[in-house]
Each structure stands twice: as structure tokens, then as C-alpha cells.
Amino acid sequence: MRARARLCVAVATAVVIPVMAACSAAQGAAAQGSPGSSAIPTSPSPTTPVDPYFDSGLTIYITSTGFKPHWLVAPFHGTITWHNDTQRPQTVVFDHQEVRSGVIPPGGTFQYTPSVPISMTYHSGLGRVRHGVIQVQS
């Protein structure tokens, strides 16, 4: 299992750096704000599917099977938006910070703008069965 984890980290690092360099200029101008702001979120186009396990950008979808992508690499100074695509109210709770979304109604959103480059884990307020990772890079 450790060898697999090291391989995943090595592959993720090799993929993330070129992707972030190519995307940072385009996403640097993305909506900015604070939790609950009315900034326009960036979303993948219908022709660009979200990788459910590992993707880059500023959008996370709350689905009936969990957070998609599970691991999001986001540019620094971008506002990350969670979209509740379920039929139930949801909450997002950060594991090691005092950040909680409050109730996100079906079809609603929660936004968070990290103040520093950081890696963060979070989980669903409905239980730790659903969890995700955000990696914010400068």
C-alpha cells in the first residue's frame, strides 16, 4: 500500500505541475470572494467531464456518491465552489480548520477562498464517509 501511495503522489506531482502552469493564467482571473460570496463560479463545460478522483480547477460537486473530484488542485487566490447536486441538504466541514459551510440546499453552493497555498482535507457534515482533499498551489 505504501508503494502505491508513493506512486500516486509521484504521478500526481508529475501531472499537477504542468497542468497548473497551463491553467493558472486562465484560472487566475476566476471569481474571487469569501465564503458565501456571490462571485460567479467557474465550472467545467459539459464537454469537459470532471475526473471523479483527481482534477484541477475551482469546482467540486457534491453527489450522491461523494465529492467529485475527490482531490482538487486549485490555483492560489481562486474561489473554490462546492455545488450540491443531491436531493438533500449538505454541509462541508474542514478537518483541521474552523471552516463550516452551513446548510447547502439542493442545487445550492458554498464558496471558500483560501488565504495561503495549503493542502486541506474536509468531509461531509452528514458523516466522514464522504471526504475530499484540496491542494492549493501558488
N, C-alpha and C positions, 0 to 999 in steps of 0.2 A: 504494500500500500504506500509506503514512503517513497519508493522509486516512482510510482505512478504520480504521486503528488509533486515530486521534483520535476518530472517530465511535464506535467500540466503547467507548472509555474514557468518552466523554461520556454514552452511553446507559447504560453500567454504573453510572456515578455517579448519574445521574438515577433509576435503578431501585433501587440499593442503599440509598440514604439513607432513602426512605420504607419500604422493606421492613424494614430493620434497626430503625427506630423502632418498627414494629408488632410485630416479632418479639422484640426484645431483652428485654422483660418476661417473655415466656413462656419464652425460652431461657436467661434469666439464672439460673433455678433448675435448669438442666440439670446432669447429673452432672459433678463436678469430681474431679481426681486428678492423678496423674503418669503418665508412660509406663508401661504395663503394669499400671495400677491396675485394680481390679475394679469400678469405678463402672459403673452401668447406662448404656449408651449410648443416645442419642436417635436414633431412626430415623424416616424418613418413613413414614406409614401406607401400606398398599397402595393406597389411593385417591388418594394424592398422589405422582405419579411424579417422579423426580429428573430435572431438566434435565441432559443429559449435558455441556453446555458451561459453564453458569453457573447457580449456585444458592446459596441461603443455608441455614445450619443448622450441624450439628456432625458430619455423617456423610459419608464418602467411601467409595465402593465400588470395589474393585479387580476389574476384569472382564477377560475375555479380549481386549477391545479397548482397554483403558486405564482411567484413573481417571475415575469419574463422581461428581460433576461434575468437569470439568477445572479450573474456577475456583470455589472455595468461599469465600463470605463468611461468616465466623464471628464470633459475639459474643465480646468480651473476657471472660476468666475461664471460658470454656467448655472442656470437654474434647472434642477432635476425635478421632473414632474412624474408623479405616480397617477395612473388612470385606473379607476375602479371599474373593471369590465365584468364584474359579477352582479348578481341579482340581490346581494346582501350588503349592508353597510360594512365597511372595513376600517381598520386603523393600522398605522405604521408606527413601530416603536424601535428606536435605535438602541442597540445593545449596551453601548458604553458612553452614551451622551444623554443629556436631558432633552431629547427631541422626541415629541409625540405628535402625531398628525391630528388628533381629534378624530371625530367620525367623518369618514369619507363616504357619502351616499353612493348608491349605484349610479354609474355614469359620471360621478364627481372626480375631482382631482385634489392632490396635495402637492405643494411645491416646497423645495428646500434649496437654498443656495449655500454651499459650503464656504467657509471663510478662509480656509487654508487647504493646500493639497493634502489629502488624507485617504486612508482606507477605512471604511466603516462597515460594520455588519448591522443588520436590522432584521426584525421579524414581524409577523402579523400579530396584531393585538388580540386576535382570536386564538392564539397559541403559537408556540415556537415550531410547529410542524412546517409552516411556511417561513422561509428566511431567505435573505439575499445579501449581496456584497456590493458596495460601491467603492470604486477606486478612482479618486480624483487626482488628475495629473496636471502639473503646470507646464 
